[in-house]
Amino acid sequence: MGLIAGFVLRTSRESIPRSQEEMAELLGVSVATYQGWEAGRRPVSNMRGADLLGLRRRLPALGAAPDIVVLLDAAMDADRVIGAALSPSRPGAPRTRRFGSAAEPGGTDRALRAPA
């Protein structure tokens, strides 16, 4: 998951302003890779460290607003936290079950803890 970092990347691109195609060319990546970053399908945080550092340095050099680019690290952290919270296989996570649906007669839409 990389939705928040992708949004920050898109916002920094729009502050220049450049198209996704132009940004991909300027950064030396394919258009599909760049679009994946912005859409969150390819988390920016999965980049190699040197490439990520290069991206963070390159964006302001291309004219992206520095006050937006600086948010990229916090956005990647937020993506990691959200991803961990949504991961069904994380150790120690409480198991939950849903009982019915609020749309069903007598159903409830609340999650109940399963016995450990």
Disulfide bonds with the S-S distance in Angstrom:
none
